[in-house]
Each structure stands twice: as C-alpha cells, then as structure tokens.
Amino acid sequence: MSYEQYTNALKSGQKEYRARLTKGDYPYLPVLDEILSYTKVEYEVNIGLCEIPLELIVGTKTKGRTNSFASNFMPLLDTGTEFASKWMNLHTNLLEEGLRDPVKTYEFMGRFYVLEGNKRVSVLKSLDAYSVPCSVIRVVPKRSETKENAIYFEFMDFYEVTGIYFLYFSEKGRFAQFLEQVGTPKGEKWTSDDRQEFEAVHTRFRKAFESKGGGKLPITVGDALLAFLTVFGYEETKQKSAQEIKRDLSKIWDEFVVLTEEQSIELRMEPPKEDASPNLYRNLLNLILPDNTNKVKIAFLYEKTHRTSGWTYSHELGRLYLENVFPGQIETAAFENIVAGENDQECMEQVIEEGYNMLFTTSPVMMPASLKIAANYPEVKILNCSLNTSHPTLRTYYARMYEAKFLAGIIAGSMTTTNKIGYIADYPIYGMAANINAFAMGARMVNPHAKVYLDWSTLKDHAAKIKDDPEINYIMGQDISSPDKASRHFGLYCVSGENPDNLAMTTWHWGKLYEKIIRIVLNGTWKDDAAAGSRATSYWWGISAGVVDLICSQDLPKDTKRLVDLLRNDICSDTLMPFSGNLCAQDGMVMNTADQVIAPKDIITMDWLLDNVVGSIPKISDLTENAQAVARMQGLDKTQELDE
C-alpha cells in the first residue's frame, strides 16, 4: 500500500515539476533562507504549538532537501532510493500509529517553511490531510507600504485576539470586519471554547464551500466565510449543518464571485431613458383588469419616524409622491421605528407575507437584514439606501448630493466677508467627504482665500465651536429638519441675530428617484437593468436626474443666483465636473491634476479633505452610539478600530 502511495505521489510530483518548467517557474520547494536574504526582518518570536493547515505549508527553511520535492511537496526521487524507502516507512507508521512529533516550522508572511519534517508534510499532503501540529517560530518583517505587508500586520493583531492561524483574508480591513461579525468585544481575547466553536463552524463551511467549487475562485476561504456571515450572521451559522450551509451558498454564490472582480459595483450614473409604450400598455391593462394581481406592492422601512427624523421625513415625502404619480398601479406602506439587528428582519418577513413584493430599506444599518431577506426571497425586489455596497443579491441607491453642495459652496464663497465658512456634517460615511470637499471647492472657485471650518454633529462631545466663532457668519447646516423640531438652522444660512437668514437649501428629491426606479419595474426592464455578470447594481443619480437640487432664497443677490443657475446647467450637461483640476489634500498630497477628473468610485470612497478645509474626519470611537452603528456599516475607515 505504501509503495502504491509513493508511486502516485511521485507521479504527482513529476507532473507538477514539468508544469512548472513549462511555465518557466522554479520547480522545487521555495527556501525561506533565500527569501530572507533579500528581505528586511524586524525580529523572530516563538509562537509555540499550533494546528496549521497543510495548504499553508509551502516550502522548506533550508536548501538541504529542496530538490527532493516538487513545489507541491510531492517527491521527485525514484522508488529505489533511500529517500523513497524512508517516505514509505513513514507512510506506514502514520497510518498505524499516527503523528507522534510536531513538524518544526518557520512562519513568514502567513506561510510556513519546514525545518524538520519535510517527509511528514509530504506524506500528509499525499493523504489529503487538512492540517498538522507544528511548532512555529514567526519571522516578522519590517513594516512597508505594500498591501501584503499591511494585511499581514492586521493578521498579527488578529492572532493576538483569536490564536488561530487557519483564517486569512486577501484584502485590508477584513480581519477587523470578521471580528465585528462574530461579535468579539474590543479588547477581549478568544477563549479555548471560542476557538473550538469557531473551528467547527469553519470546518463545516470550508467543506461546503469547496464541494461547491470554491477552490477554483481566487479568494480565500476566509473571504468567502466573511461574505457568508455578512448575510446569515454568526449565531445562525453556528447552528447550520454542512448541508444547510451548502444550500445557503447556492442562494448567494454571486456574493463570492463578486469578490474576484476588480470592479464589483456597476454604478448607474443616469436613469434609463423612458419609453412611453410599455406604460401605455400597462395603463390599458389596468383599465381592462382593474384588480390586476401584478400590482407592485411597495414597503418603505424607516429606522425612525417621519416626525422625529428629517431623513425619514424626506423619504416619506418621496413615498407619498409615488402614490400621486402612479395611482392604481402601485400600493405603498410605511413601517417606522425599525431597529436594526432586533426587529428589522422580522418586519421584512412580515411585510413579504402580507404580499409586498418590493422593499426599500432606507438606512445602511438595515443592510445585513436586507441581504438575508434578499437571499431567502429572491422573487422580492430589495433595495437599500447606501453607497459602495458590493452585494449583487440586492440593489442600492443614493444621490450625488456633492453636486448641490458644490453650488452651495459657490454662494458661501461669494458672500462671506471674513473668508471663514462653517460646515456641519453628521456621519463620516461614504460620500460625506465628497460633500465637504465639493462645498470647499465651490467656495474656493469664487474666493481663493475661503476656508471651510468643519464640525460634526454626531460627536459624543459635540460643542458646535463654529457657532461660537464671531467671524463665521455663513454656515452650511443639515439638509432638512424634522417636523417636530422647527428650526431655521438648516441648509446654507447666515448668522444674523436670533434667527438665521436662509440663503439656500440642498434637497433630496427621493420621490423623483423612487419614481424612476418604479418605472424600471413597470416597464418590465428590471432584469435588463441588472449589472452584467455578478456585479452589484447601484443607482447613483444627481442633479441631471432631478433627484437632488439647490433651492435658492429670493433674497439671494441676482448675479449670484445667475452664476448658480449657469453652473447647475453645466453640471447637468457634463461640461462641469466638480472633482476636476488641481486638488490637494490637507497634508499637501496631490489628489488630482489639471488634466484629470476623479472617477465616480473614488469620489464615493473619498477619505481625505481638501487643503482649504479646517478639521478632520472623526474616529468611530468618538461618535455617539447611534452614529457608530452607521459608521461601522458605511464608515470611511472601518479598519481603524483594530489599530486603536
């Protein structure tokens, strides 16, 4: 039996050897000593005994036995050699007695190199074993600017918390996201029970994922598991069998495929052109069959109430607008006070049971529940109000508010007499830095000396310092106030006595946005409008689509109003791109040159501030509890908590 096992392993090694030579690659095991000869090392540390996946053992520490193995650790020496005899004896002993001594290894950048036990590793790999006990010495490199180095240092922090080696991610920030998904409190370390429980989950998931062909995807099992937990949650996944996991994998397979694509989100920058004929057909159908069962029933889910939240109020106005635009064609209902992580999933399931076949979840914090509902109810159309969310299972929507902020900055820059302008932001999430920078660009376009002083309303210790500065007379406040908090401190206003003078207001026309999405459904082009392949579809429309705008006061100087109107027309016709020309960040780094326009994806993920902005983007830990929940879901820097 051992002879046959060696013969098969030898064939595998020779095949790997020839394939490597054909490609011009090195055909033997990589040698850590040679790798370290041109690598800067910080220090070594003894990690101790660990269970290491065999797929992570990739080479040998020294060059001694390198030529005896192909790069896949399979043997290359003939069956009559002493090496082959020892290999076969070891195979027999492993089958009869098991592994007695751990393999001695060195770990570097998440990969392992054998010091003692090369033949043991070779035999175990030939038997398709998953892991092997190893005594590990870690070789820590110096920090560098490379992506691989950054991920590795994130892994070392992660290892300090969990003590596991078998989980790895291919992108920065995912170790922190994983700890958040499994509910690890900051500052706490895993117990042996935590590790044992997760190992069982990981094993079931890995087997199910690989049986579905996951090994052919250029992502790690960790990448796939994180995507799975994002949809189904850790607590629920712990209760699933391998078969149940395999079933759920089928529901969200595109979630894994999208991880392999460089452009995972397809941004729809403009709504599709409207075709009147399908609408005419549907109108005739409604006249003939007024009780048409194909009526679109739309549920709007709000985190707060329309009386206590300006954000909810603006969406509720959009819902009411829809009912006026599509009488008899749609049915809508609002569901308020949805608590993310508590009753959001239950509420969505309830409204689906009541016959609603389209759901708008109007807050990023409802994304986890929205994903799960989208996976379990593929026939229901689910849309979440958020940016930069690469989930093909559902669709997202937002508006290019930065265009209106740019125009507001034009007004503020032209009217200030002190060159000091205030800006009150709320959540440090995707798109917020673009809003701030666009406002600052508009102000500087008409006033090169203008400075924008930044304040955040969601800070724990919010002091509103800009309101106490007598030189800051013009302030860009919140977009809209809630009905039960009547105040004129919104939009762009001038501090003047007890009541401010409102000059302009940036507005969200959610009704217009919802109307254009509903027309896609009613026209029968919903499936046609989906992104190609497995990419996520995200609607991100602006002034040209009528979904955002700037409403100016009649008291605004006529020349200023005329300039705003001209620039608005230029934005609509794409002859003016706010994020173009020479742009420098606060640290002096050039972020854009005169002949370039910043790409939409980079505008969304913008996490820097222009050099004429005074202030900074706050850390998640500095925010209120409610704001932290939003920032963790859509924050500009979701990796920072692991570094603190």
C-alpha positions as CSV (number, residue, x, y, z in Angstrom):
1,M,0.0,0.0,0.0
2,S,2.8,2.4,0.9
3,Y,4.6,1.6,-2.4
4,E,1.5,2.4,-4.3
5,Q,1.0,5.6,-2.3
6,Y,4.6,6.7,-3.1
7,T,4.2,5.9,-6.8
8,N,1.1,8.0,-7.0
9,A,2.8,10.8,-5.1
10,L,5.8,10.6,-7.4
11,K,3.6,10.9,-10.5
12,S,2.0,14.0,-8.9
13,G,5.4,15.5,-8.2
14,Q,6.8,14.8,-11.6
15,K,3.7,16.3,-13.2
16,E,4.0,19.4,-11.1
17,Y,7.7,19.7,-11.9
18,R,7.1,19.5,-15.6
19,A,4.3,22.0,-15.5
20,R,6.5,24.5,-13.6
21,L,9.3,24.1,-16.0
22,T,7.0,24.6,-19.0
23,K,5.8,27.9,-17.5
24,G,9.4,28.9,-16.7
25,D,8.8,28.8,-12.9
26,Y,11.0,27.4,-10.2
27,P,10.1,23.7,-10.0
28,Y,11.2,22.9,-6.4
29,L,10.2,24.0,-2.9
30,P,10.8,27.7,-2.1
31,V,13.5,28.2,0.5
32,L,12.9,30.6,3.3
33,D,16.6,31.3,3.9
34,E,16.9,32.5,0.3
35,I,13.7,34.6,0.6
36,L,15.0,36.3,3.8
37,S,18.4,37.0,2.2
38,Y,16.7,39.9,0.3
39,T,14.0,40.8,2.9
40,K,14.3,43.2,5.9
41,V,13.4,41.3,9.1
42,E,12.3,43.0,12.3
43,Y,12.6,40.1,14.8
44,E,11.7,36.4,15.4
45,V,9.3,35.1,18.1
46,N,8.5,31.6,19.3
47,I,4.7,31.1,18.8
48,G,4.7,27.5,20.2
49,L,2.5,24.6,19.1
50,C,-0.3,25.3,16.6
51,E,-2.5,23.4,14.3
52,I,-1.6,24.5,10.8
53,P,-3.5,23.9,7.5
54,L,-1.2,21.9,5.2
55,E,-2.1,24.3,2.3
56,L,-0.2,27.0,4.2
57,I,3.0,24.9,4.4
58,V,4.7,25.9,1.1
59,G,8.4,25.4,1.5
60,T,11.5,24.4,3.4
61,K,13.6,26.5,5.8
62,T,17.0,25.5,4.4
63,K,18.1,24.3,1.0
64,G,19.2,20.8,2.1
65,R,16.3,18.6,0.8
66,T,14.8,21.1,-1.7
67,N,15.5,19.1,-4.8
68,S,13.8,16.0,-3.4
69,F,10.4,17.6,-3.7
70,A,8.4,19.4,-6.3
71,S,6.8,22.7,-5.5
72,N,3.6,20.8,-4.3
73,F,5.7,18.9,-1.7
74,M,5.3,15.6,-3.7
75,P,8.5,13.5,-4.1
76,L,10.8,13.5,-7.1
77,L,13.2,10.7,-6.3
78,D,12.8,7.2,-7.8
79,T,11.2,4.4,-5.8
80,G,14.5,2.6,-5.4
81,T,16.2,5.4,-3.5
82,E,16.8,5.5,0.3
83,F,14.6,8.6,0.4
84,A,11.7,6.7,-1.1
85,S,12.1,3.9,1.4
86,K,12.0,6.3,4.3
87,W,9.0,8.0,2.8
88,M,7.1,4.7,2.5
89,N,8.1,3.6,6.1
90,L,6.8,7.0,7.4
91,H,3.6,6.5,5.5
92,T,3.0,3.1,7.1
93,N,3.8,4.4,10.6
94,L,1.5,7.4,10.2
95,L,-1.4,5.1,9.2
96,E,-0.7,2.7,12.1
97,E,0.4,5.0,14.9
98,G,-0.5,8.5,13.8
99,L,1.8,11.5,14.1
100,R,3.9,11.4,17.2
101,D,6.0,14.6,16.9
102,P,5.0,18.0,15.6
103,V,6.6,19.4,12.5
104,K,9.1,22.2,13.2
105,T,8.3,25.2,11.0
106,Y,9.1,28.9,10.5
107,E,6.2,31.2,9.6
108,F,6.8,34.2,7.4
109,M,4.0,36.4,6.0
110,G,1.4,33.8,6.8
111,R,3.2,30.9,5.0
112,F,5.1,28.1,6.6
113,Y,8.5,26.6,5.8
114,V,9.6,23.3,7.3
115,L,12.8,23.0,9.4
116,E,12.2,19.4,10.4
117,G,9.5,17.1,9.0
118,N,9.5,17.6,5.2
119,K,8.7,14.0,4.5
120,R,5.9,14.0,7.1
121,V,4.4,17.0,5.4
122,S,4.8,15.3,2.0
123,V,3.0,12.1,3.2
124,L,0.2,14.0,4.9
125,K,-0.4,16.1,1.7
126,S,-0.5,13.0,-0.4
127,L,-3.2,11.7,2.0
128,D,-5.2,14.9,1.6
129,A,-4.9,15.7,5.3
130,Y,-6.2,19.1,6.2
131,S,-3.8,20.2,9.0
132,V,-0.8,19.1,11.0
133,P,0.5,20.1,14.5
134,C,3.5,22.4,14.2
135,S,5.9,24.2,16.5
136,V,6.1,27.6,15.0
137,I,8.7,30.4,15.0
138,R,7.4,33.6,13.4
139,V,9.7,35.8,11.4
140,V,8.3,39.3,11.5
141,P,9.2,41.6,8.6
142,K,9.7,45.4,8.8
143,R,6.6,47.4,8.0
144,S,6.3,48.6,4.4
145,E,3.7,50.3,2.2
146,T,2.8,47.1,0.3
147,K,-0.7,45.7,0.5
148,E,0.6,42.2,1.6
149,N,2.6,43.7,4.4
150,A,-0.4,45.7,5.7
151,I,-2.7,42.6,5.6
152,Y,0.0,40.6,7.5
153,F,0.3,43.1,10.3
154,E,-3.5,43.1,10.6
155,F,-3.3,39.3,10.8
156,M,-0.8,39.5,13.7
157,D,-3.2,41.8,15.7
158,F,-6.0,39.3,14.8
159,Y,-3.9,36.4,16.0
160,E,-3.3,38.1,19.3
161,V,-7.1,38.1,19.8
162,T,-8.0,34.7,18.4
163,G,-4.9,32.5,18.5
164,I,-5.9,30.9,15.1
165,Y,-3.8,30.5,12.0
166,F,-6.2,28.9,9.7
167,L,-8.2,32.0,8.7
168,Y,-6.7,34.6,6.3
169,F,-8.1,37.3,4.1
170,S,-7.0,38.8,0.8
171,E,-7.9,42.4,1.4
172,K,-7.2,45.0,4.1
173,G,-9.7,45.6,6.8
174,R,-11.4,42.2,6.6
175,F,-9.8,40.9,9.9
176,A,-11.5,43.7,11.8
177,Q,-14.8,43.2,9.9
178,F,-14.7,39.5,10.8
179,L,-14.2,40.1,14.5
180,E,-17.2,42.5,14.3
181,Q,-19.3,39.9,12.5
182,V,-18.7,37.2,15.2
183,G,-19.3,39.7,18.0
184,T,-15.9,39.9,19.6
185,P,-15.9,42.9,22.0
186,K,-13.0,45.2,21.6
187,G,-10.1,44.4,23.9
188,E,-11.3,40.8,24.6
189,K,-9.4,37.7,23.6
190,W,-10.9,34.4,22.5
191,T,-11.1,31.6,25.0
192,S,-10.4,27.9,24.1
193,D,-14.2,27.4,23.9
194,D,-14.4,30.3,21.4
195,R,-11.7,28.7,19.2
196,Q,-13.2,25.3,19.4
197,E,-16.7,26.6,18.5
198,F,-15.3,28.6,15.5
199,E,-13.2,25.7,14.3
200,A,-16.3,23.6,14.0
201,V,-18.1,26.3,12.0
202,H,-15.0,26.9,9.8
203,T,-14.7,23.2,9.1
204,R,-18.3,22.8,8.0
205,F,-18.2,25.9,5.9
206,R,-14.9,25.0,4.3
207,K,-16.1,21.6,3.2
208,A,-19.4,23.0,1.9
209,F,-17.6,25.8,0.0
210,E,-15.0,23.5,-1.5
211,S,-17.7,21.0,-2.6
212,K,-19.4,23.8,-4.5
213,G,-16.2,24.5,-6.4
214,G,-15.0,27.4,-4.2
215,G,-11.4,26.3,-4.5
216,K,-11.5,27.4,-8.1
217,L,-12.2,31.0,-7.1
218,P,-9.2,33.3,-6.4
219,I,-10.3,34.1,-2.9
220,T,-9.5,32.6,0.5
221,V,-12.0,30.5,2.5
222,G,-11.9,33.4,5.0
223,D,-13.0,35.9,2.3
224,A,-16.0,33.6,1.5
225,L,-16.9,32.9,5.1
226,L,-16.9,36.7,5.9
227,A,-19.3,37.3,3.0
228,F,-21.5,34.4,4.2
229,L,-21.6,35.7,7.7
230,T,-22.5,39.2,6.4
231,V,-25.7,37.7,5.0
232,F,-26.6,35.0,7.5
233,G,-24.9,36.1,10.8
234,Y,-22.6,34.1,13.0
235,E,-25.1,33.0,15.6
236,E,-27.4,31.5,13.0
237,T,-24.4,29.9,11.0
238,K,-23.3,28.1,14.2
239,Q,-26.5,26.2,14.1
240,K,-26.3,25.2,10.5
241,S,-25.1,21.8,9.2
242,A,-22.7,21.4,6.3
243,Q,-25.7,20.6,4.1
244,E,-27.6,23.6,5.2
245,I,-24.6,25.8,4.6
246,K,-24.2,24.3,1.1
247,R,-27.8,25.1,0.4
248,D,-27.4,28.7,1.5
249,L,-24.2,29.0,-0.5
250,S,-26.3,28.4,-3.6
251,K,-28.5,31.3,-2.8
252,I,-25.7,33.8,-2.6
253,W,-23.0,32.4,-4.9
254,D,-22.7,35.7,-6.7
255,E,-21.6,37.2,-3.4
256,F,-18.4,35.2,-3.7
257,V,-17.9,35.6,-7.4
258,V,-18.0,39.4,-7.0
259,L,-15.1,39.2,-4.6
260,T,-12.9,38.1,-7.5
261,E,-13.8,41.1,-9.7
262,E,-11.8,44.3,-9.7
263,Q,-15.0,46.4,-10.4
264,S,-17.5,44.8,-8.1
265,I,-20.1,47.6,-8.4
266,E,-21.7,48.9,-11.6
267,L,-22.8,52.5,-10.9
268,R,-25.8,53.7,-12.8
269,M,-25.0,57.4,-13.1
270,E,-28.1,58.3,-15.0
271,P,-31.6,56.7,-15.1
272,P,-32.6,54.9,-18.3
273,K,-34.4,56.8,-20.9
274,E,-38.2,56.5,-20.5
275,D,-40.2,54.6,-23.1
276,A,-43.9,55.6,-23.1
277,S,-45.2,52.5,-24.9
278,P,-44.8,50.0,-22.1
279,N,-46.5,52.4,-19.7
280,L,-49.4,52.8,-22.2
281,Y,-49.8,49.1,-22.4
282,R,-49.9,48.8,-18.6
283,N,-52.4,51.6,-18.3
284,L,-54.7,49.8,-20.8
285,L,-54.2,46.6,-18.9
286,N,-55.2,48.4,-15.7
287,L,-58.4,49.7,-17.3
288,I,-59.3,46.2,-18.6
289,L,-58.3,44.4,-15.4
290,P,-58.5,46.8,-12.5
291,D,-57.9,44.0,-10.0
292,N,-54.6,43.1,-11.7
293,T,-52.7,40.8,-9.4
294,N,-49.4,42.1,-10.8
295,K,-49.7,45.4,-8.9
296,V,-46.4,46.4,-7.3
297,K,-46.8,46.5,-3.5
298,I,-44.0,48.6,-2.1
299,A,-42.9,48.7,1.6
300,F,-40.8,51.5,2.9
301,L,-38.9,50.6,6.1
302,Y,-37.7,53.5,8.3
303,E,-35.3,53.5,11.2
304,K,-37.1,56.4,12.9
305,T,-40.4,58.2,12.5
306,H,-41.2,60.9,9.9
307,R,-41.9,63.3,12.8
308,T,-38.6,62.9,14.6
309,S,-36.2,62.5,11.8
310,G,-35.6,64.8,8.8
311,W,-34.1,61.9,6.9
312,T,-37.2,59.7,7.4
313,Y,-39.4,62.7,6.6
314,S,-37.8,63.3,3.3
315,H,-38.2,59.6,2.3
316,E,-41.8,59.7,3.4
317,L,-42.4,62.6,1.2
318,G,-41.0,60.5,-1.6
319,R,-43.4,57.7,-0.8
320,L,-46.4,60.0,-0.9
321,Y,-45.1,61.4,-4.2
322,L,-45.1,57.9,-5.7
323,E,-48.8,57.4,-4.8
324,N,-49.7,60.6,-6.7
325,V,-47.6,59.6,-9.8
326,F,-48.8,56.0,-10.1
327,P,-52.5,56.0,-9.0
328,G,-53.9,52.4,-9.3
329,Q,-50.6,51.0,-10.4
330,I,-48.8,50.6,-7.1
331,E,-49.6,50.3,-3.4
332,T,-47.3,51.6,-0.8
333,A,-47.0,51.5,3.0
334,A,-44.6,52.9,5.6
335,F,-43.2,51.0,8.5
336,E,-41.4,53.1,11.2
337,N,-39.2,52.6,14.2
338,I,-37.3,49.6,12.7
339,V,-34.4,48.7,15.0
340,A,-31.5,47.2,13.0
341,G,-30.4,43.9,14.4
342,E,-33.6,43.5,16.5
343,N,-36.8,43.6,14.5
344,D,-35.7,44.6,11.0
345,Q,-35.6,41.0,9.6
346,E,-38.8,40.1,11.3
347,C,-40.5,43.2,9.9
348,M,-39.3,42.5,6.4
349,E,-40.6,38.9,6.6
350,Q,-43.9,40.1,7.9
351,V,-44.5,42.6,5.0
352,I,-43.5,40.0,2.5
353,E,-46.1,37.6,4.0
354,E,-48.6,40.5,3.6
355,G,-47.9,40.5,-0.2
356,Y,-45.4,43.3,-0.6
357,N,-43.0,42.4,-3.4
358,M,-40.7,45.4,-3.3
359,L,-38.9,46.7,-0.3
360,F,-37.0,50.0,0.2
361,T,-34.8,49.8,3.3
362,T,-33.9,53.4,3.9
363,S,-30.8,53.2,6.2
364,P,-27.4,51.5,5.7
365,V,-27.8,49.8,9.1
366,M,-30.5,47.7,7.7
367,M,-28.1,46.2,5.1
368,P,-27.4,42.9,7.0
369,A,-31.1,42.1,7.3
370,S,-31.8,43.2,3.7
371,L,-29.1,40.9,2.4
372,K,-30.5,37.9,4.3
373,I,-34.1,38.7,3.1
374,A,-32.8,39.1,-0.5
375,A,-31.1,35.7,-0.3
376,N,-34.2,33.9,1.2
377,Y,-36.8,35.7,-1.0
378,P,-35.2,36.1,-4.5
379,E,-38.5,36.9,-6.0
380,V,-38.8,40.1,-3.9
381,K,-37.0,43.2,-5.1
382,I,-34.9,44.6,-2.2
383,L,-33.2,48.0,-2.4
384,N,-31.1,49.5,0.4
385,C,-30.3,53.2,0.6
386,S,-26.4,53.1,0.8
387,L,-23.2,53.7,-1.1
388,N,-20.3,51.4,-2.1
389,T,-22.1,48.2,-1.2
390,S,-20.9,45.4,-3.5
391,H,-23.7,42.9,-3.0
392,P,-25.3,41.6,-6.2
393,T,-28.0,39.9,-4.1
394,L,-29.8,43.2,-3.8
395,R,-29.6,46.7,-5.3
396,T,-28.6,50.0,-3.7
397,Y,-29.5,53.6,-4.4
398,Y,-28.3,57.1,-3.4
399,A,-27.9,60.6,-4.8
400,R,-24.9,62.7,-5.8
401,M,-25.5,65.3,-3.2
402,Y,-22.0,66.6,-3.7
403,E,-23.2,68.4,-6.8
404,A,-25.7,70.5,-4.8
405,K,-23.1,71.1,-2.1
406,F,-20.7,72.5,-4.7
407,L,-23.3,75.0,-5.8
408,A,-23.9,75.9,-2.1
409,G,-20.2,76.5,-1.7
410,I,-20.3,78.9,-4.6
411,I,-22.8,81.0,-2.7
412,A,-21.0,80.9,0.6
413,G,-17.6,81.8,-1.0
414,S,-19.0,84.7,-2.9
415,M,-20.9,86.2,0.1
416,T,-18.5,85.7,3.1
417,T,-16.7,88.9,4.2
418,T,-14.3,87.0,6.6
419,N,-13.2,84.1,4.4
420,K,-14.3,81.8,7.2
421,I,-17.2,79.5,6.4
422,G,-18.7,76.8,8.7
423,Y,-19.9,73.3,7.7
424,I,-21.8,71.0,9.9
425,A,-21.5,67.3,8.9
426,D,-23.2,64.3,10.5
427,Y,-22.0,60.8,9.8
428,P,-18.4,60.1,8.5
429,I,-19.7,57.7,5.9
430,Y,-19.2,57.0,2.2
431,G,-19.9,60.2,0.2
432,M,-19.6,62.6,3.2
433,A,-16.0,63.6,2.4
434,A,-17.1,64.3,-1.2
435,N,-19.9,66.6,0.0
436,I,-17.5,68.5,2.3
437,N,-14.8,68.8,-0.4
438,A,-17.3,69.8,-3.1
439,F,-18.6,72.6,-0.9
440,A,-15.0,73.7,-0.2
441,M,-14.2,73.6,-4.0
442,G,-17.2,75.8,-4.8
443,A,-16.2,78.3,-2.2
444,R,-12.7,78.5,-3.4
445,M,-13.7,78.8,-7.1
446,V,-15.2,82.2,-6.4
447,N,-13.0,83.1,-3.4
448,P,-9.4,81.7,-3.4
449,H,-9.0,82.8,0.3
450,A,-12.1,80.9,1.6
451,K,-11.6,78.4,4.4
452,V,-14.2,75.9,5.4
453,Y,-14.3,75.1,9.2
454,L,-15.7,71.6,9.8
455,D,-17.9,70.4,12.7
456,W,-19.5,67.0,13.3
457,S,-22.9,66.9,14.9
458,T,-22.6,63.2,15.8
459,L,-19.6,63.5,18.1
460,K,-20.0,62.4,21.7
461,D,-18.7,65.7,23.0
462,H,-20.3,67.9,20.3
463,A,-19.5,71.5,21.2
464,A,-20.5,73.3,18.0
465,K,-17.4,75.5,18.1
466,I,-18.0,77.1,14.7
467,K,-21.2,78.7,16.0
468,D,-19.2,80.5,18.7
469,D,-16.7,82.0,16.3
470,P,-17.9,85.5,15.5
471,E,-16.0,85.5,12.2
472,I,-18.0,82.5,10.9
473,N,-21.2,84.2,9.6
474,Y,-22.1,81.7,6.9
475,I,-22.8,78.1,7.9
476,M,-23.7,75.0,5.8
477,G,-26.0,73.1,8.1
478,Q,-28.1,69.9,7.9
479,D,-30.1,69.4,4.7
480,I,-33.5,69.3,6.4
481,S,-35.0,69.5,9.9
482,S,-37.7,67.1,11.2
483,P,-41.3,68.4,11.5
484,D,-41.3,68.3,15.3
485,K,-38.1,70.4,15.6
486,A,-38.9,73.5,13.7
487,S,-35.7,75.4,13.1
488,R,-34.2,77.6,10.5
489,H,-30.7,76.3,11.1
490,F,-30.6,74.1,8.0
491,G,-29.2,74.5,4.5
492,L,-26.9,77.4,3.9
493,Y,-27.7,80.2,6.3
494,C,-26.2,83.5,7.6
495,V,-26.0,84.0,11.3
496,S,-28.0,87.2,11.9
497,G,-29.4,87.9,15.3
498,E,-31.6,85.4,16.9
499,N,-32.9,83.8,13.7
500,P,-30.7,83.0,10.8
501,D,-31.2,84.1,7.2
502,N,-31.6,81.1,5.0
503,L,-29.9,81.6,1.6
504,A,-30.1,78.1,0.0
505,M,-31.1,74.6,0.8
506,T,-29.7,71.4,-0.7
507,T,-32.6,69.0,-1.2
508,W,-33.2,65.3,-1.7
509,H,-36.0,64.6,-4.2
510,W,-36.4,61.0,-3.1
511,G,-39.8,60.9,-4.9
512,K,-38.1,61.6,-8.2
513,L,-35.6,58.8,-7.5
514,Y,-38.2,56.3,-6.5
515,E,-40.3,57.2,-9.5
516,K,-37.5,56.4,-11.9
517,I,-36.8,53.1,-10.2
518,I,-40.5,52.1,-10.2
519,R,-40.7,53.0,-13.9
520,I,-37.9,50.4,-14.5
521,V,-40.2,47.8,-12.8
522,L,-43.4,48.9,-14.5
523,N,-41.7,49.0,-17.9
524,G,-40.6,45.4,-17.5
525,T,-36.9,46.2,-17.7
526,W,-35.9,45.4,-14.1
527,K,-33.9,42.3,-15.1
528,D,-32.4,44.0,-18.2
529,D,-31.2,46.8,-15.9
530,A,-29.2,44.5,-13.7
531,A,-25.4,44.8,-13.8
532,A,-23.6,42.4,-16.1
533,G,-22.2,39.2,-14.6
534,S,-22.1,39.1,-10.8
535,R,-21.5,42.8,-10.2
536,A,-23.8,44.8,-7.9
537,T,-26.2,47.3,-9.3
538,S,-26.1,50.8,-7.6
539,Y,-28.2,53.7,-8.7
540,W,-26.3,57.0,-8.1
541,W,-28.1,59.8,-9.7
542,G,-27.6,63.6,-9.5
543,I,-29.0,67.0,-10.4
544,S,-29.5,66.0,-14.1
545,A,-31.9,63.3,-13.0
546,G,-33.8,65.7,-10.7
547,V,-33.1,63.7,-7.5
548,V,-31.0,66.4,-5.8
549,D,-31.0,70.2,-6.2
550,L,-30.2,73.5,-4.6
551,I,-33.2,75.8,-3.8
552,C,-32.1,79.4,-3.5
553,S,-33.8,82.2,-1.5
554,Q,-35.4,85.1,-3.3
555,D,-33.1,87.3,-1.2
556,L,-30.0,85.9,-2.9
557,P,-28.2,88.6,-5.0
558,K,-29.3,88.3,-8.6
559,D,-25.8,87.9,-10.0
560,T,-25.0,85.1,-7.5
561,K,-28.2,83.3,-8.4
562,R,-27.5,83.7,-12.1
563,L,-24.0,82.2,-11.6
564,V,-25.5,79.2,-9.7
565,D,-28.0,78.6,-12.5
566,L,-25.3,78.6,-15.1
567,L,-23.1,76.2,-13.2
568,R,-26.1,73.9,-12.5
569,N,-26.7,73.7,-16.2
570,D,-23.1,73.0,-16.8
571,I,-23.2,70.1,-14.3
572,C,-26.3,68.7,-15.9
573,S,-24.7,68.8,-19.4
574,D,-21.4,67.3,-18.0
575,T,-19.4,70.3,-19.1
576,L,-18.5,71.0,-15.5
577,M,-17.2,68.2,-13.3
578,P,-16.7,69.4,-9.7
579,F,-13.9,67.0,-9.0
580,S,-11.5,68.0,-11.7
581,G,-8.4,70.1,-11.9
582,N,-5.6,70.5,-9.4
583,L,-6.7,69.2,-5.9
584,C,-4.5,68.9,-2.9
585,A,-5.3,67.2,0.4
586,Q,-4.7,68.7,3.8
587,D,-1.3,67.0,4.1
588,G,-0.2,68.5,0.8
589,M,-0.6,65.4,-1.3
590,V,-1.7,66.0,-4.8
591,M,-5.0,64.0,-5.2
592,N,-5.8,65.2,-8.8
593,T,-4.1,67.0,-11.6
594,A,-5.3,69.7,-14.1
595,D,-6.0,67.2,-16.9
596,Q,-7.8,64.6,-14.8
597,V,-11.3,64.0,-13.4
598,I,-11.7,61.9,-10.3
599,A,-13.6,58.7,-11.1
600,P,-17.0,58.1,-9.5
601,K,-15.8,55.1,-7.5
602,D,-13.0,57.3,-6.0
603,I,-15.5,60.1,-5.2
604,I,-17.7,57.7,-3.2
605,T,-14.8,56.3,-1.2
606,M,-13.0,59.6,-0.8
607,D,-11.5,59.6,2.7
608,W,-9.4,62.8,2.6
609,L,-10.2,66.5,3.0
610,L,-9.1,69.4,0.8
611,D,-6.4,71.8,1.9
612,N,-8.8,74.6,2.4
613,V,-10.9,72.6,4.9
614,V,-10.1,73.1,8.6
615,G,-11.0,70.0,10.6
616,S,-10.7,66.2,10.3
617,I,-12.7,63.0,9.9
618,P,-13.5,61.6,13.3
619,K,-12.7,58.1,14.6
620,I,-15.6,55.7,15.0
621,S,-15.0,55.6,18.8
622,D,-15.5,59.4,19.0
623,L,-19.1,59.2,17.7
624,T,-22.4,58.7,19.5
625,E,-23.7,55.1,19.8
626,N,-26.2,55.5,17.0
627,A,-23.6,57.1,14.7
628,Q,-21.1,54.3,15.5
629,A,-23.6,51.7,14.2
630,V,-23.9,53.6,10.9
631,A,-20.2,54.3,10.6
632,R,-19.3,50.6,11.2
633,M,-21.6,49.7,8.3
634,Q,-20.7,52.5,5.8
635,G,-17.8,54.3,7.5
636,L,-14.9,55.8,5.7
637,D,-12.4,53.8,7.7
638,K,-13.9,50.6,9.1
639,T,-10.4,49.2,9.8
640,Q,-9.3,51.8,12.3
641,E,-10.8,50.1,15.4
642,L,-8.3,47.2,15.2
643,D,-5.4,49.7,15.1
644,E,-6.5,51.6,18.2
